[in-house]
């Protein structure tokens, strides 16, 4: 389950090239309290429409608080044919890196 994980540095490289979309799957309230710049809020609880918001041809980097939910979401997206990756450490890892 954890083999589709990328680091913050790898995400920044993809972002610089415009090759990936960062999706924050936390609830909207958590997103509003703080998020990684460039992340879009798509709460995972918005099932069953969650997957319909993305195209299979785009690379999607999934972010949550620490990486647990994003790993589960990534696995589900992979099984459905999406090019998805989980951001290692999630938003909390990003915050620690920024200090």
Jmol script that loads the backbone (N, CA, C; Angstrom):
load data "model"
ATOM      1  N   UNK A   1       0.816  -1.192   0.000  1.00  0.00           N
ATOM      2  CA  UNK A   1       0.000   0.000   0.000  1.00  0.00           C
ATOM      3  C   UNK A   1       0.859   1.255   0.000  1.00  0.00           C
ATOM      4  N   UNK A   2       2.022   1.230   0.554  1.00  0.00           N
ATOM      5  CA  UNK A   2       2.830   2.433   0.692  1.00  0.00           C
ATOM      6  C   UNK A   2       3.822   2.633  -0.446  1.00  0.00           C
ATOM      7  N   UNK A   3       3.709   1.907  -1.515  1.00  0.00           N
ATOM      8  CA  UNK A   3       4.691   2.083  -2.579  1.00  0.00           C
ATOM      9  C   UNK A   3       4.376   3.241  -3.510  1.00  0.00           C
ATOM     10  N   UNK A   4       3.218   3.824  -3.391  1.00  0.00           N
ATOM     11  CA  UNK A   4       2.853   4.985  -4.213  1.00  0.00           C
ATOM     12  C   UNK A   4       2.921   6.258  -3.382  1.00  0.00           C
ATOM     13  N   UNK A   5       4.065   6.467  -2.759  1.00  0.00           N
ATOM     14  CA  UNK A   5       4.286   7.611  -1.893  1.00  0.00           C
ATOM     15  C   UNK A   5       5.380   8.478  -2.496  1.00  0.00           C
ATOM     16  N   UNK A   6       5.171   9.803  -2.485  1.00  0.00           N
ATOM     17  CA  UNK A   6       6.226  10.707  -2.935  1.00  0.00           C
ATOM     18  C   UNK A   6       6.550  11.685  -1.807  1.00  0.00           C
ATOM     19  N   UNK A   7       7.758  12.194  -1.841  1.00  0.00           N
ATOM     20  CA  UNK A   7       8.197  13.145  -0.833  1.00  0.00           C
ATOM     21  C   UNK A   7       7.769  14.553  -1.224  1.00  0.00           C
ATOM     22  N   UNK A   8       7.910  15.452  -0.278  1.00  0.00           N
ATOM     23  CA  UNK A   8       7.603  16.858  -0.551  1.00  0.00           C
ATOM     24  C   UNK A   8       8.504  17.396  -1.658  1.00  0.00           C
ATOM     25  N   UNK A   9       9.772  17.010  -1.666  1.00  0.00           N
ATOM     26  CA  UNK A   9      10.694  17.439  -2.713  1.00  0.00           C
ATOM     27  C   UNK A   9      10.273  16.947  -4.087  1.00  0.00           C
ATOM     28  N   UNK A  10       9.826  15.698  -4.161  1.00  0.00           N
ATOM     29  CA  UNK A  10       9.350  15.159  -5.438  1.00  0.00           C
ATOM     30  C   UNK A  10       8.093  15.893  -5.899  1.00  0.00           C
ATOM     31  N   UNK A  11       7.205  16.205  -4.946  1.00  0.00           N
ATOM     32  CA  UNK A  11       5.999  16.963  -5.290  1.00  0.00           C
ATOM     33  C   UNK A  11       6.375  18.325  -5.852  1.00  0.00           C
ATOM     34  N   UNK A  12       7.325  19.009  -5.207  1.00  0.00           N
ATOM     35  CA  UNK A  12       7.715  20.348  -5.669  1.00  0.00           C
ATOM     36  C   UNK A  12       8.284  20.301  -7.086  1.00  0.00           C
ATOM     37  N   UNK A  13       9.005  19.242  -7.432  1.00  0.00           N
ATOM     38  CA  UNK A  13       9.517  19.092  -8.796  1.00  0.00           C
ATOM     39  C   UNK A  13       8.374  18.923  -9.788  1.00  0.00           C
ATOM     40  N   UNK A  14       7.406  18.090  -9.442  1.00  0.00           N
ATOM     41  CA  UNK A  14       6.241  17.899 -10.308  1.00  0.00           C
ATOM     42  C   UNK A  14       5.458  19.206 -10.445  1.00  0.00           C
ATOM     43  N   UNK A  15       5.303  19.911  -9.338  1.00  0.00           N
ATOM     44  CA  UNK A  15       4.567  21.177  -9.340  1.00  0.00           C
ATOM     45  C   UNK A  15       5.248  22.209 -10.235  1.00  0.00           C
ATOM     46  N   UNK A  16       6.563  22.267 -10.157  1.00  0.00           N
ATOM     47  CA  UNK A  16       7.312  23.229 -10.975  1.00  0.00           C
ATOM     48  C   UNK A  16       7.129  22.959 -12.465  1.00  0.00           C
ATOM     49  N   UNK A  17       6.974  21.702 -12.815  1.00  0.00           N
ATOM     50  CA  UNK A  17       6.777  21.328 -14.213  1.00  0.00           C
ATOM     51  C   UNK A  17       5.308  21.412 -14.632  1.00  0.00           C
ATOM     52  N   UNK A  18       4.416  21.590 -13.668  1.00  0.00           N
ATOM     53  CA  UNK A  18       2.986  21.628 -13.964  1.00  0.00           C
ATOM     54  C   UNK A  18       2.439  20.257 -14.301  1.00  0.00           C
ATOM     55  N   UNK A  19       3.087  19.205 -13.790  1.00  0.00           N
ATOM     56  CA  UNK A  19       2.725  17.838 -14.149  1.00  0.00           C
ATOM     57  C   UNK A  19       1.788  17.134 -13.180  1.00  0.00           C
ATOM     58  N   UNK A  20       1.386  17.799 -12.105  1.00  0.00           N
ATOM     59  CA  UNK A  20       0.565  17.094 -11.120  1.00  0.00           C
ATOM     60  C   UNK A  20      -0.371  18.065 -10.417  1.00  0.00           C
ATOM     61  N   UNK A  21      -1.389  17.491  -9.827  1.00  0.00           N
ATOM     62  CA  UNK A  21      -2.392  18.238  -9.093  1.00  0.00           C
ATOM     63  C   UNK A  21      -2.352  17.773  -7.643  1.00  0.00           C
ATOM     64  N   UNK A  22      -2.257  18.693  -6.694  1.00  0.00           N
ATOM     65  CA  UNK A  22      -2.247  18.356  -5.274  1.00  0.00           C
ATOM     66  C   UNK A  22      -3.665  18.465  -4.739  1.00  0.00           C
ATOM     67  N   UNK A  23      -4.153  17.361  -4.182  1.00  0.00           N
ATOM     68  CA  UNK A  23      -5.522  17.285  -3.694  1.00  0.00           C
ATOM     69  C   UNK A  23      -5.508  17.006  -2.201  1.00  0.00           C
ATOM     70  N   UNK A  24      -6.074  17.911  -1.426  1.00  0.00           N
ATOM     71  CA  UNK A  24      -6.172  17.767   0.023  1.00  0.00           C
ATOM     72  C   UNK A  24      -7.511  17.111   0.325  1.00  0.00           C
ATOM     73  N   UNK A  25      -7.480  15.908   0.892  1.00  0.00           N
ATOM     74  CA  UNK A  25      -8.699  15.137   1.107  1.00  0.00           C
ATOM     75  C   UNK A  25      -9.285  15.300   2.514  1.00  0.00           C
ATOM     76  N   UNK A  26      -8.706  16.201   3.304  1.00  0.00           N
ATOM     77  CA  UNK A  26      -9.248  16.458   4.636  1.00  0.00           C
ATOM     78  C   UNK A  26     -10.571  17.213   4.528  1.00  0.00           C
ATOM     79  N   UNK A  27     -11.302  17.226   5.619  1.00  0.00           N
ATOM     80  CA  UNK A  27     -12.553  17.978   5.644  1.00  0.00           C
ATOM     81  C   UNK A  27     -12.266  19.465   5.435  1.00  0.00           C
ATOM     82  N   UNK A  28     -13.221  20.181   4.897  1.00  0.00           N
ATOM     83  CA  UNK A  28     -13.059  21.594   4.539  1.00  0.00           C
ATOM     84  C   UNK A  28     -12.571  22.452   5.707  1.00  0.00           C
ATOM     85  N   UNK A  29     -13.071  22.174   6.926  1.00  0.00           N
ATOM     86  CA  UNK A  29     -12.663  22.962   8.083  1.00  0.00           C
ATOM     87  C   UNK A  29     -11.157  22.848   8.328  1.00  0.00           C
ATOM     88  N   UNK A  30     -10.624  21.644   8.193  1.00  0.00           N
ATOM     89  CA  UNK A  30      -9.186  21.420   8.391  1.00  0.00           C
ATOM     90  C   UNK A  30      -8.390  22.128   7.297  1.00  0.00           C
ATOM     91  N   UNK A  31      -8.871  22.028   6.085  1.00  0.00           N
ATOM     92  CA  UNK A  31      -8.223  22.694   4.953  1.00  0.00           C
ATOM     93  C   UNK A  31      -8.169  24.206   5.180  1.00  0.00           C
ATOM     94  N   UNK A  32      -9.277  24.782   5.639  1.00  0.00           N
ATOM     95  CA  UNK A  32      -9.341  26.226   5.857  1.00  0.00           C
ATOM     96  C   UNK A  32      -8.398  26.691   6.966  1.00  0.00           C
ATOM     97  N   UNK A  33      -8.107  25.828   7.921  1.00  0.00           N
ATOM     98  CA  UNK A  33      -7.186  26.182   9.014  1.00  0.00           C
ATOM     99  C   UNK A  33      -5.738  26.193   8.544  1.00  0.00           C
ATOM    100  N   UNK A  34      -5.465  25.540   7.444  1.00  0.00           N
ATOM    101  CA  UNK A  34      -4.122  25.520   6.890  1.00  0.00           C
ATOM    102  C   UNK A  34      -3.987  24.429   5.855  1.00  0.00           C
ATOM    103  N   UNK A  35      -3.272  24.740   4.772  1.00  0.00           N
ATOM    104  CA  UNK A  35      -3.060  23.760   3.703  1.00  0.00           C
ATOM    105  C   UNK A  35      -1.795  24.117   2.934  1.00  0.00           C
ATOM    106  N   UNK A  36      -1.335  23.197   2.144  1.00  0.00           N
ATOM    107  CA  UNK A  36      -0.157  23.412   1.310  1.00  0.00           C
ATOM    108  C   UNK A  36      -0.559  24.323   0.153  1.00  0.00           C
ATOM    109  N   UNK A  37       0.213  25.382  -0.097  1.00  0.00           N
ATOM    110  CA  UNK A  37      -0.110  26.268  -1.218  1.00  0.00           C
ATOM    111  C   UNK A  37      -0.244  25.475  -2.529  1.00  0.00           C
ATOM    112  N   UNK A  38      -1.295  25.771  -3.249  1.00  0.00           N
ATOM    113  CA  UNK A  38      -1.548  25.087  -4.509  1.00  0.00           C
ATOM    114  C   UNK A  38      -2.464  23.881  -4.377  1.00  0.00           C
ATOM    115  N   UNK A  39      -2.719  23.446  -3.141  1.00  0.00           N
ATOM    116  CA  UNK A  39      -3.605  22.287  -2.930  1.00  0.00           C
ATOM    117  C   UNK A  39      -5.053  22.699  -3.128  1.00  0.00           C
ATOM    118  N   UNK A  40      -5.815  21.823  -3.741  1.00  0.00           N
ATOM    119  CA  UNK A  40      -7.257  22.054  -3.849  1.00  0.00           C
ATOM    120  C   UNK A  40      -7.952  21.158  -2.837  1.00  0.00           C
ATOM    121  N   UNK A  41      -9.034  21.644  -2.295  1.00  0.00           N
ATOM    122  CA  UNK A  41      -9.787  20.895  -1.295  1.00  0.00           C
ATOM    123  C   UNK A  41     -10.849  20.043  -1.967  1.00  0.00           C
ATOM    124  N   UNK A  42     -10.716  18.736  -1.796  1.00  0.00           N
ATOM    125  CA  UNK A  42     -11.728  17.787  -2.269  1.00  0.00           C
ATOM    126  C   UNK A  42     -11.898  16.757  -1.156  1.00  0.00           C
ATOM    127  N   UNK A  43     -12.752  17.059  -0.165  1.00  0.00           N
ATOM    128  CA  UNK A  43     -12.911  16.144   0.960  1.00  0.00           C
ATOM    129  C   UNK A  43     -13.312  14.744   0.512  1.00  0.00           C
ATOM    130  N   UNK A  44     -12.611  13.778   1.054  1.00  0.00           N
ATOM    131  CA  UNK A  44     -12.876  12.384   0.695  1.00  0.00           C
ATOM    132  C   UNK A  44     -14.291  11.974   1.084  1.00  0.00           C
ATOM    133  N   UNK A  45     -14.855  12.648   2.063  1.00  0.00           N
ATOM    134  CA  UNK A  45     -16.210  12.298   2.511  1.00  0.00           C
ATOM    135  C   UNK A  45     -17.267  12.615   1.457  1.00  0.00           C
ATOM    136  N   UNK A  46     -16.873  13.260   0.369  1.00  0.00           N
ATOM    137  CA  UNK A  46     -17.830  13.589  -0.688  1.00  0.00           C
ATOM    138  C   UNK A  46     -18.130  12.403  -1.596  1.00  0.00           C
ATOM    139  N   UNK A  47     -17.958  11.213  -1.098  1.00  0.00           N
ATOM    140  CA  UNK A  47     -18.319  10.033  -1.871  1.00  0.00           C
ATOM    141  C   UNK A  47     -19.804  10.078  -2.195  1.00  0.00           C
ATOM    142  N   UNK A  48     -20.266   9.552  -3.274  1.00  0.00           N
ATOM    143  CA  UNK A  48     -19.557   8.767  -4.279  1.00  0.00           C
ATOM    144  C   UNK A  48     -18.966   9.601  -5.400  1.00  0.00           C
ATOM    145  N   UNK A  49     -19.082  10.914  -5.321  1.00  0.00           N
ATOM    146  CA  UNK A  49     -18.613  11.773  -6.407  1.00  0.00           C
ATOM    147  C   UNK A  49     -17.123  12.077  -6.378  1.00  0.00           C
ATOM    148  N   UNK A  50     -16.412  11.619  -5.365  1.00  0.00           N
ATOM    149  CA  UNK A  50     -15.006  11.971  -5.209  1.00  0.00           C
ATOM    150  C   UNK A  50     -14.190  11.670  -6.468  1.00  0.00           C
ATOM    151  N   UNK A  51     -14.252  10.442  -6.957  1.00  0.00           N
ATOM    152  CA  UNK A  51     -13.436  10.056  -8.109  1.00  0.00           C
ATOM    153  C   UNK A  51     -13.847  10.754  -9.399  1.00  0.00           C
ATOM    154  N   UNK A  52     -15.088  11.130  -9.504  1.00  0.00           N
ATOM    155  CA  UNK A  52     -15.578  11.785 -10.723  1.00  0.00           C
ATOM    156  C   UNK A  52     -14.991  13.181 -10.931  1.00  0.00           C
ATOM    157  N   UNK A  53     -14.318  13.715  -9.938  1.00  0.00           N
ATOM    158  CA  UNK A  53     -13.737  15.051 -10.045  1.00  0.00           C
ATOM    159  C   UNK A  53     -12.398  15.056 -10.780  1.00  0.00           C
ATOM    160  N   UNK A  54     -11.877  13.881 -11.092  1.00  0.00           N
ATOM    161  CA  UNK A  54     -10.543  13.794 -11.678  1.00  0.00           C
ATOM    162  C   UNK A  54     -10.552  13.048 -13.002  1.00  0.00           C
ATOM    163  N   UNK A  55      -9.532  13.333 -13.803  1.00  0.00           N
ATOM    164  CA  UNK A  55      -9.354  12.615 -15.056  1.00  0.00           C
ATOM    165  C   UNK A  55      -8.227  11.610 -14.873  1.00  0.00           C
ATOM    166  N   UNK A  56      -8.360  10.476 -15.479  1.00  0.00           N
ATOM    167  CA  UNK A  56      -7.363   9.424 -15.310  1.00  0.00           C
ATOM    168  C   UNK A  56      -6.023   9.764 -15.937  1.00  0.00           C
ATOM    169  N   UNK A  57      -5.998  10.713 -16.841  1.00  0.00           N
ATOM    170  CA  UNK A  57      -4.727  11.043 -17.497  1.00  0.00           C
ATOM    171  C   UNK A  57      -3.858  11.994 -16.675  1.00  0.00           C
ATOM    172  N   UNK A  58      -4.425  12.617 -15.633  1.00  0.00           N
ATOM    173  CA  UNK A  58      -3.641  13.543 -14.820  1.00  0.00           C
ATOM    174  C   UNK A  58      -3.000  12.829 -13.630  1.00  0.00           C
ATOM    175  N   UNK A  59      -1.840  13.336 -13.215  1.00  0.00           N
ATOM    176  CA  UNK A  59      -1.165  12.808 -12.030  1.00  0.00           C
ATOM    177  C   UNK A  59      -1.743  13.541 -10.821  1.00  0.00           C
ATOM    178  N   UNK A  60      -2.156  12.769  -9.832  1.00  0.00           N
ATOM    179  CA  UNK A  60      -2.786  13.336  -8.654  1.00  0.00           C
ATOM    180  C   UNK A  60      -1.951  12.972  -7.431  1.00  0.00           C
ATOM    181  N   UNK A  61      -1.585  13.992  -6.668  1.00  0.00           N
ATOM    182  CA  UNK A  61      -0.869  13.783  -5.408  1.00  0.00           C
ATOM    183  C   UNK A  61      -1.873  14.072  -4.302  1.00  0.00           C
ATOM    184  N   UNK A  62      -2.099  13.072  -3.456  1.00  0.00           N
ATOM    185  CA  UNK A  62      -3.120  13.145  -2.420  1.00  0.00           C
ATOM    186  C   UNK A  62      -2.475  13.495  -1.084  1.00  0.00           C
ATOM    187  N   UNK A  63      -3.079  14.440  -0.389  1.00  0.00           N
ATOM    188  CA  UNK A  63      -2.556  14.925   0.883  1.00  0.00           C
ATOM    189  C   UNK A  63      -3.647  14.861   1.955  1.00  0.00           C
ATOM    190  N   UNK A  64      -3.255  14.507   3.172  1.00  0.00           N
ATOM    191  CA  UNK A  64      -4.151  14.581   4.327  1.00  0.00           C
ATOM    192  C   UNK A  64      -3.344  15.163   5.487  1.00  0.00           C
ATOM    193  N   UNK A  65      -3.687  14.845   6.728  1.00  0.00           N
ATOM    194  CA  UNK A  65      -2.934  15.390   7.864  1.00  0.00           C
ATOM    195  C   UNK A  65      -1.527  14.800   7.962  1.00  0.00           C
ATOM    196  N   UNK A  66      -1.443  13.468   7.994  1.00  0.00           N
ATOM    197  CA  UNK A  66      -0.146  12.819   8.206  1.00  0.00           C
ATOM    198  C   UNK A  66       0.207  11.763   7.164  1.00  0.00           C
ATOM    199  N   UNK A  67      -0.707  11.433   6.304  1.00  0.00           N
ATOM    200  CA  UNK A  67      -0.417  10.462   5.256  1.00  0.00           C
ATOM    201  C   UNK A  67      -1.198   9.169   5.329  1.00  0.00           C
ATOM    202  N   UNK A  68      -1.943   8.953   6.409  1.00  0.00           N
ATOM    203  CA  UNK A  68      -2.693   7.698   6.536  1.00  0.00           C
ATOM    204  C   UNK A  68      -3.900   7.642   5.612  1.00  0.00           C
ATOM    205  N   UNK A  69      -4.751   8.653   5.676  1.00  0.00           N
ATOM    206  CA  UNK A  69      -5.926   8.678   4.796  1.00  0.00           C
ATOM    207  C   UNK A  69      -5.502   8.791   3.344  1.00  0.00           C
ATOM    208  N   UNK A  70      -4.502   9.608   3.075  1.00  0.00           N
ATOM    209  CA  UNK A  70      -4.079   9.782   1.680  1.00  0.00           C
ATOM    210  C   UNK A  70      -3.533   8.477   1.101  1.00  0.00           C
ATOM    211  N   UNK A  71      -2.895   7.655   1.918  1.00  0.00           N
ATOM    212  CA  UNK A  71      -2.410   6.351   1.433  1.00  0.00           C
ATOM    213  C   UNK A  71      -3.589   5.462   1.042  1.00  0.00           C
ATOM    214  N   UNK A  72      -4.652   5.474   1.840  1.00  0.00           N
ATOM    215  CA  UNK A  72      -5.846   4.673   1.534  1.00  0.00           C
ATOM    216  C   UNK A  72      -6.547   5.194   0.277  1.00  0.00           C
ATOM    217  N   UNK A  73      -6.666   6.506   0.173  1.00  0.00           N
ATOM    218  CA  UNK A  73      -7.300   7.118  -0.996  1.00  0.00           C
ATOM    219  C   UNK A  73      -6.487   6.818  -2.251  1.00  0.00           C
ATOM    220  N   UNK A  74      -5.167   6.928  -2.139  1.00  0.00           N
ATOM    221  CA  UNK A  74      -4.283   6.646  -3.268  1.00  0.00           C
ATOM    222  C   UNK A  74      -4.462   5.214  -3.756  1.00  0.00           C
ATOM    223  N   UNK A  75      -4.503   4.275  -2.841  1.00  0.00           N
ATOM    224  CA  UNK A  75      -4.680   2.871  -3.220  1.00  0.00           C
ATOM    225  C   UNK A  75      -6.014   2.680  -3.945  1.00  0.00           C
ATOM    226  N   UNK A  76      -7.061   3.295  -3.428  1.00  0.00           N
ATOM    227  CA  UNK A  76      -8.369   3.182  -4.080  1.00  0.00           C
ATOM    228  C   UNK A  76      -8.340   3.790  -5.482  1.00  0.00           C
ATOM    229  N   UNK A  77      -7.699   4.952  -5.606  1.00  0.00           N
ATOM    230  CA  UNK A  77      -7.614   5.610  -6.912  1.00  0.00           C
ATOM    231  C   UNK A  77      -6.786   4.767  -7.883  1.00  0.00           C
ATOM    232  N   UNK A  78      -5.702   4.186  -7.406  1.00  0.00           N
ATOM    233  CA  UNK A  78      -4.865   3.322  -8.251  1.00  0.00           C
ATOM    234  C   UNK A  78      -5.667   2.141  -8.773  1.00  0.00           C
ATOM    235  N   UNK A  79      -6.440   1.521  -7.900  1.00  0.00           N
ATOM    236  CA  UNK A  79      -7.262   0.376  -8.309  1.00  0.00           C
ATOM    237  C   UNK A  79      -8.292   0.774  -9.353  1.00  0.00           C
ATOM    238  N   UNK A  80      -8.711   2.052  -9.334  1.00  0.00           N
ATOM    239  CA  UNK A  80      -9.696   2.552 -10.304  1.00  0.00           C
ATOM    240  C   UNK A  80      -9.026   3.076 -11.574  1.00  0.00           C
ATOM    241  N   UNK A  81      -7.684   2.997 -11.649  1.00  0.00           N
ATOM    242  CA  UNK A  81      -6.987   3.380 -12.865  1.00  0.00           C
ATOM    243  C   UNK A  81      -6.397   4.776 -12.895  1.00  0.00           C
ATOM    244  N   UNK A  82      -6.359   5.453 -11.763  1.00  0.00           N
ATOM    245  CA  UNK A  82      -5.793   6.797 -11.698  1.00  0.00           C
ATOM    246  C   UNK A  82      -4.301   6.752 -11.385  1.00  0.00           C
ATOM    247  N   UNK A  83      -3.565   7.747 -11.878  1.00  0.00           N
ATOM    248  CA  UNK A  83      -2.137   7.884 -11.572  1.00  0.00           C
ATOM    249  C   UNK A  83      -2.034   8.725 -10.299  1.00  0.00           C
ATOM    250  N   UNK A  84      -2.187   8.088  -9.155  1.00  0.00           N
ATOM    251  CA  UNK A  84      -2.246   8.790  -7.877  1.00  0.00           C
ATOM    252  C   UNK A  84      -1.070   8.407  -6.984  1.00  0.00           C
ATOM    253  N   UNK A  85      -0.663   9.372  -6.169  1.00  0.00           N
ATOM    254  CA  UNK A  85       0.427   9.182  -5.209  1.00  0.00           C
ATOM    255  C   UNK A  85       0.040   9.848  -3.894  1.00  0.00           C
ATOM    256  N   UNK A  86       0.505   9.307  -2.806  1.00  0.00           N
ATOM    257  CA  UNK A  86       0.281   9.872  -1.488  1.00  0.00           C
ATOM    258  C   UNK A  86       1.483  10.729  -1.098  1.00  0.00           C
ATOM    259  N   UNK A  87       1.222  11.902  -0.542  1.00  0.00           N
ATOM    260  CA  UNK A  87       2.298  12.784  -0.099  1.00  0.00           C
ATOM    261  C   UNK A  87       2.782  12.333   1.273  1.00  0.00           C
ATOM    262  N   UNK A  88       4.029  11.933   1.362  1.00  0.00           N
ATOM    263  CA  UNK A  88       4.620  11.448   2.616  1.00  0.00           C
ATOM    264  C   UNK A  88       4.531  12.525   3.699  1.00  0.00           C
ATOM    265  N   UNK A  89       4.003  12.168   4.849  1.00  0.00           N
ATOM    266  CA  UNK A  89       3.927  13.090   5.981  1.00  0.00           C
ATOM    267  C   UNK A  89       2.756  14.039   5.952  1.00  0.00           C
ATOM    268  N   UNK A  90       2.078  14.158   4.813  1.00  0.00           N
ATOM    269  CA  UNK A  90       0.907  15.008   4.695  1.00  0.00           C
ATOM    270  C   UNK A  90       1.163  16.465   5.038  1.00  0.00           C
ATOM    271  N   UNK A  91       0.105  17.137   5.448  1.00  0.00           N
ATOM    272  CA  UNK A  91       0.204  18.557   5.770  1.00  0.00           C
ATOM    273  C   UNK A  91       1.122  18.786   6.972  1.00  0.00           C
ATOM    274  N   UNK A  92       1.076  17.906   7.950  1.00  0.00           N
ATOM    275  CA  UNK A  92       1.940  18.064   9.122  1.00  0.00           C
ATOM    276  C   UNK A  92       3.411  17.960   8.737  1.00  0.00           C
ATOM    277  N   UNK A  93       3.742  17.076   7.822  1.00  0.00           N
ATOM    278  CA  UNK A  93       5.115  16.982   7.336  1.00  0.00           C
ATOM    279  C   UNK A  93       5.539  18.258   6.623  1.00  0.00           C
ATOM    280  N   UNK A  94       4.641  18.825   5.856  1.00  0.00           N
ATOM    281  CA  UNK A  94       4.905  20.093   5.182  1.00  0.00           C
ATOM    282  C   UNK A  94       5.168  21.196   6.201  1.00  0.00           C
ATOM    283  N   UNK A  95       4.324  21.267   7.239  1.00  0.00           N
ATOM    284  CA  UNK A  95       4.492  22.300   8.280  1.00  0.00           C
ATOM    285  C   UNK A  95       5.835  22.156   8.989  1.00  0.00           C
ATOM    286  N   UNK A  96       6.237  20.939   9.308  1.00  0.00           N
ATOM    287  CA  UNK A  96       7.522  20.709   9.974  1.00  0.00           C
ATOM    288  C   UNK A  96       8.675  21.142   9.062  1.00  0.00           C
ATOM    289  N   UNK A  97       8.536  20.887   7.782  1.00  0.00           N
ATOM    290  CA  UNK A  97       9.575  21.253   6.806  1.00  0.00           C
ATOM    291  C   UNK A  97       9.714  22.765   6.679  1.00  0.00           C
ATOM    292  N   UNK A  98       8.617  23.493   6.868  1.00  0.00           N
ATOM    293  CA  UNK A  98       8.622  24.948   6.707  1.00  0.00           C
ATOM    294  C   UNK A  98       9.241  25.683   7.892  1.00  0.00           C
ATOM    295  N   UNK A  99       9.378  25.008   9.031  1.00  0.00           N
ATOM    296  CA  UNK A  99       9.930  25.656  10.235  1.00  0.00           C
ATOM    297  C   UNK A  99      11.413  25.837  10.148  1.00  0.00           C
TER     298      UNK A  99
END
end "model"
wireframe off; spacefill off
backbone 0.3
color backbone group
